[in-house]
Amino acid sequence: MIKNVVKGIQAYFGAFQLISKLKLWKYFIIPIAISVFTSTLIIVLAYSLSDNIGHYISSFWKWEFGKDTFEMISTFFSGLFIVVIGLVLYKHIVMALSAPFMSPVSEKIEAHLSEKKHEHRITSFQEQLIRGIRINVRNLLRELLLTLPILLLSIIPVIGIFSTVLLFLMQAYYAGFGNMDYTLERHFKYKESIQFVKNNKGLAIGNGIVFMLFLLVPVVGVILVLPLSVTAATTETIKNIQRKELSE
């Protein structure tokens, strides 16, 4: 799996050049707008709600001694919780709404990389959107169920360090999952696509690691994250599909 993680990361190195070569930037205008709007909304909510939630939690501290400290800690963890949940929501909202715009990009990259023409499932704009929503709602629910207990573990000393790494890798996996599905939707049905990603966890994690790191870069991160991550995921996903076809 480690080998596939590295491949997923390395795929980013040629992504920018490939987008420019195939003149794909115009396809990313709407997805970038969706990405910027969603990230801005989450930041505003985190900033405005953390104080209110922190103050509410601190109201349960009935003693004057340490009340200010408790409120400060409550506000910090409230903000952290909102940001983490916001990142989870950000990924799936942006990926779901961008599906109809990313599928043509993935198809053009595949046509460029493939030596022979393949027969694909033909889907409409509406079908691509529904597929994107379906995949991302599924992943969102699973990710939320796993995120909450991991956040609770992060409070425990020592264990908290490992839980932070685990949380990051889990978010990376589902980010990579979404990026890979823009290609998989042409080749496989819903359940087959899920199984394909499970069989290629390392690739999804590798792609998602860079995706998540991009989000740490102010402004530029949310602008470039989708174009580069989708392009990187497409190139590696196509290679794995071709290997699968040759082995059958």
Secondary structure, DSSP 4 states (H G I P E B T S, - for coil): -HHHHHHHHHGGGGHHHHHHHTT-GGGGHHHHHHHHHHHHHHHHHHHHHHHHHHHHHHTT---STTHHHHHHHHHHHHHHHHHHHHHHHHHHHHHHHHHHHHHHHHHHHHHHH-SS--------HHHHHHHHHHHHHHHHHHHHHHHHHHHHHTTSTTHHHHHHHHHHHHHHHHHHHHHHHHHHHHHS-HHHHHHHHHHTHHHHHHHHHHHHHHTTSTTHHHHHHHHHHHHHHHHHHHHHHHHHHHH-
